[in-house]
């Protein structure tokens, strides 16, 4: 339901009503918009009790009335910020647990008593979850007013912090399900906990003074350019400097401390300054995105220069709205902190923000709240309470950054969503279609080297490059047609010079998975979805630099020097910056490349651009490992159709494609195996993710419709295993985001390396004790254990070199189920894993994490042998059983998830149902397992290669959607690895000269 802005002024109600209005403890933005709703309720003659932690002046500046009651109380904590621009995800969950979970029973009892004591007619929440539950317990209706909900914000934090925090999201979603309906504000996030929705216009505070009045009072003439710095807290240790501003500009600083010294062109605003008036008197605003800043910037048509805030999922939706109305300019964090403001401010003043929608959302919301308190029923009857609760629980499956629609989508949201659909890669085209002519439709490029191999996604990528050339000529008219990333890419290349293109696919982990870091045999299949990277080597004097990069270079006064510029498509899907640039000299410390540790810190400075470590990190690794030096500028375009967070190696495909393209452009001849190992170094040492090497090997060395068999010690390819014609593999995505950087994967890896250290110690002790008397009298005992085996096990390089029977006979009984980090370090000193660090305060699962790779290696060997055996029902049943065993071993390690378990269960139900038997009496689906690093992501399914199997896969998808609300993404088909594809060298065809 949508209520437009053409409503009459809220009139006094016949009934005197009492509202209890709960405000989240996260920032001032919520309190400032609540003020506007409260003001209209009080004008209509009602009492409003506001439960808030915000300072009194936020409310009393706007509302001076005896009907306003302020109760100082915080019932949630919002997002805890490590600094002004970074959210601490784990601290946010821990603080919420401390604030709202641990004292939950007493909170509910206190709030129910208080609500009854004030005789509340309606509870309103922005957007405190427990308030909805308290209202239900008190028998009072409740309504939420918001553009986001905390279950959505915390969903990603849970994936980073570990599964033990998931109950927080479930509880918040359940609390919201008690709310009668949602009054939804523009710039909203998906909020499936609310199934009854009313959309209203922007809620913004009214202006008290005109632009002219404000400037006159401040003594600032109309011709002075004025920027308001509106951060709600400034980065720690940040010192503003006079040269940050263009000549003649002034900056008004909000939230500056009384001790802070400012340059003469910066003016400190009083704490209780009425910000809307000052914003409307300014020429642009510099700050971070939040509902308050974005809504008021749009309402007052104020250009907004923004810096991304990390790990706050509300931001991309507000940013889409801001940019749709041509009101935003993004500044990268590095330029904010180093004072390169000028190009951004000048760009901002050239904008003409075009928002012309309603700004009376406070009045509209107040009318709805008054009507609801008087008994009007806005909620539909189509969904029962039980159904609405189930929909709330669905949240965990729906909100792992999966693009989708939420009830009704406004124009600005639909536009952004459609533009996101410009990503390359078709999921309905047969990639092995032999009818496609080789090198056809190469997008008006001459292919000087290489072969597109009939790959439709490669041809699509080449066409998109050709479109960029056309876009560059008309970029001024492309404000609404193209996303910023397309416009940035349009000026990336010199179209008269060679461009090098590489392609690297993701991979489906058929079996082997996380045992790679323990030296297991693994079987991996390259999937159809792939990443393309285009690279051009350019003389620094000929490179078209982005304005901020040019300003940075001009400030150094050294003339043109090599610069790396990267554009990455699909940035909005994961809330990262679409562009990245750096001086290549930043990778040097004197005449030597910087350390990996320093590089990790370099990319960690701005998490919205941390993705660039996967791409730019390949350059540093080539510099350090192969002693390569880069004297030219480099332009790169990254376009990946490998979905992130689904456990199909999106990061490895980006690394492999990037390094392949850079190597080709610079004439480097690197074998596929060596390139994969170098790319693993990027992920381990520059990105800081503790992955094994199988992902990069599969992406680099794999071939279409074959399994890459590899022993990860460290990366020995045994060969390619043909997939028998009667067998087929599918990948089904659970919708739960997977991350190998997450706590679960890393802790299991640490547990496995702890176990290896303890096994080596035990073997050494047994061997030593058997010789303890020095006379050889214990040789019989030593023979029982196996002298040579004990010697080998005392120096065990990889867990997978230990046979399962040896593990059970000698070592299993000595391994603890769990062990505290400090206790382990006290006894063993270190765990000998160069890419993980033991947390002394944390407990780690040891026995299950150690057992898994030992048995997994055995399962993979058996699986490989079975693939080459005669086709039979027994063969397929045994292959499927090995996959099931692998899946449950993951779960024993703590790497399972509700979504992947459900998918495996659905496959089992299909397998054992009577309808699963094909016409010849054989079954169709035989097994399934979680893949990659686990904790969500994709399930691999094995089945008979027949139409009946495809039908049953579709049934699994549909049943999963019926149970969870999420329709799983299906991975099917295969494509060549980067080594098989090689590279393309292309050049734009020149238009024929006119006579």
Buried (B, 14 or more C-beta within 10 A) or exposed (E): BEBEBEBEEBEEBEEEBBBBBBBBBBBBBBBBBBBBBBBBBBBBBBBBBBBBBBBEEBBBBBBEBEBBBBEEBBBBBBBBBBBBBBBBBBBBBBBBBEBBBEEBEEBBEBBBEBBEEBEBBBBBBBBBBBBBBBBBBBEBBBBBBBBBBBBBBBBBBBBBBBBEBBEBBBBBBBBBBBBBBBBBBBBBBBBBBBBBBBBBBBBBBEBEBEBEEBBBEBEBEEEEBBBBBBBBBBBEEEEBEEEBBBEEBBBBBBBBEEEBEBBEBBBBBEEEBBBBBBBBBBBBBBBBBBBBBBBBBBBBBBBBBBBBBBBBBBBBBBBBBBBBBBBBBBBBBBBBBEBBBBBBBBBBBEBEBEBEBBBBBBBBBBBBBBEBBEEEEBBEEEBEEEEBBBBBBBBBBBBBBBBBEBBEBBEBBEBBBEBBEBBBBEEEBEBBEEEBEEBEBBBBBEBEEBEBBBBBBBBBBBBBBBBBBEBBEEBEEBBBEBBBBBBBBBBBBBBEEBBBBBBBBBBBBBBBBBBBBBBBBBBBBBBBBBBBBBBBBBEBEEBBBBEBBBBBBBEEEEEBBBBBBBBBBBBBBBBBBBBBBBBBEBBBEEEEBBEBEEBBEBBBEBBBBBBBBBBBBBBBBBBBBEEBEBEBBBBBBBBBBBBBBBBBBBBBBBBBBBBBBBBBBBEBEBEBBBBBBBBBBBBBBBBBBBBBBBBBBBBBBBBBBBBBBBBBBBBEBEEBBEBBEBBBBBBBBBBBBBBBBBBBBBBBBBBBBBBBBBBBBBBBEBBEEBEEEEEEEBEEEBEEBBEEBBEBBBEBBBBBBBBBEBBEEBBBEEBBEEBBBBEBBEEBEEBEBEBBEBBEEEBBBBBBBBBBBBBBBBBBBBBBEBBEEEEEEEBBBBBBBBBBBBBEBBBBBBBBBBBBBBBBBBBBBBBEBEEBEEEEEBBBBBBBBBBBBBBBBBBBBBBBBBEBBBEBBEBBBEBBBEBBBBBBBBBBBBBBBBBBBBBBBBBBEEEEEEE
